[in-house]
């Protein structure tokens, strides 16, 4: 891993000379003024490009999304849906003349499919009226396919009545007799199952596709990547449970004839997840991703190919130490474009479907969500630490990009975004660790600045060169801090061995990496080692809680949504180590060695704790347990509780409040600015 030189603003955002006269910082209030571009889709001819664009209203404290239409030259861009409506999941008809999307409007009680012609003015027409709502839509041939979470023993009218009865019921109790009972921020209803359905694009009767096959999609999460339909509409491939065990579910892929009554498990031998089934454009091959280690979500995802006729299975990327995600077939069925988490940068790669050879198309900054037209036109989003997602076309031969919109330029033109660089330092046992370092506006190396160390979550989610709204390093830097994201052991994108290095010992390697990062900063002439603070969320909150009980150089800490007590983490929607390394009653010494609450006797650092009530990934009791412990030990501490937030702080005004509370807390213990 080589040290990269400083990446200057002028190299990444050549928008106008106004940047030279920039004066405003990237404040949290400004973050919520920025438009946010979602995943693009492109028509088969390449004539139309559609992407959802979300913006927020602070007075209303909520966001709204519109679908925007773009052309390949970045001209004549316009919104094609009205403001204030919920819209998502745009997909084109095979001929590119009609756009389908999900919206909830008028008298809809749940999201439905709407159709909008692309050849002229006209209103969107409603296609479905599914009482349980739709998601995960696809348009294949003459039908639109979708997922709905249904009551399996009822017809549509009975479901509509059941939903009304549930809504009017004065009893608030929920009941479960088996797992799963929650997912991230919502409760799961064990009476319901997720199934794929289809409806003719011209309207008509809804047909059940997976329900007659006797297999439901995983209850915890479903999307359009949970299934796929062959181009001739003959076959469906879908993800479903491969066993009756719901505590440690085995996710397999099933292949069936549409209209049949039997589905074949095509991955029974693999104990870990097989996901993301995708038919080639010629229908001859089914691609999907495979992991091999149960209970390790960051296990390398390999790209697999199944010959539909012979059922021969091939591992295409067996020798590549990167996970494949967000992959799309090329129109000729000879390869793929994919967004790959690659050494702290998400790059677009081309993968040859015959040899498995992978070639990076893009280099610096993050690219994601590739979409491809039949003529080979490649569309994606691009972002960096210094600008939010932009819509771009990419030359697949040389990686050159052309921007297709100018969203946010007016807002950012007089904002001083500072600068950043990637550095490499020696971490655990002298091994190389990559770290992003962010400098405040007007940074002067002849002066001394405080450090705000940011500790990422996951733990297997590296911080890449993208724009982060929830924990924006440049916003923190704008207060007058040098900020840093070290991609410690366990981070994704640096190979299987590096990602798995912290299992099952979550504590020691990543802890040493962060403390060695602090040592690296102490050696820099422009850092004031007496003004160092740190914070993290989720696993980052876990690791910050570990730091709280160890010798460290930080004057104050921020801990959000932390896995603090690994015993009580059993109340979450998943248990961290149980599948792979045993439960706490099977392996008590492991949990005693790595659970932060066992080090509470050493807690003595001022700590700001925050947590959301709707966090079922790391339940809110973890935050209150930590806060009570700090108070009991007479450690200066503050608890910020959000009754309406989940694992993340998503509402505009709550986010602004949180950022300002963090600023107030850190300023008290480490004065910002140069000295």
Secondary structure, DSSP 8 states (H G I E B T S, - for coil): -----EE-HHHH--S-GGGGG--B---HHHHTTS-EEEEEEE-TTSS-EEEEEEEEETTTTEEEEEEEEE-TTS-S-EE-S-TT-EEEEEEE-TTSSEEEEEEE-TT-SS-EEEEEESSS----EE----TT--EEEEEETTEEEEEEEEETTS-HHHHHHHHHHHHH-S------SSS--EETTEE--TTEEEEEEEEETT---EEESSGGGT--B-SS---GGGEEE-TTS-EEEEEEESSS-STT--EEEEEEETT-S-EEES-TT-SS-EEEEEE-TTSSEEEEEE--STT-TTS--EEEEEETTT--EEETTTT--S---SEEE-TTSSEEEEEEEETTEEEEEEEETTT--EEES--SSEEEEEEE-TT--EEEEEEETTEEEEEEEE-TTT--EEE---TTHHHHTTB---EEEEEEEE-GGG-EEEEEEEE-TT--TTS-EEEEEEE-STTT----SS--SSS-HHHHHHTTEEEEEEE-TT-TTS-HHHHGGGSS--SHHHHHHHHHHHHHHHTSTTEEEEEEEEEEETHHHHHHHHHHTS----SEEEEES----TTGGGGSSS-SSHHHH--TTTSHHHHHHH-GGGGGGG--SEEEEEEETT-SSS-THHHHHHHHHHHHTT--EEEEEETT--SS--SHHHHHHHHHHHHHHHHHHS--S--
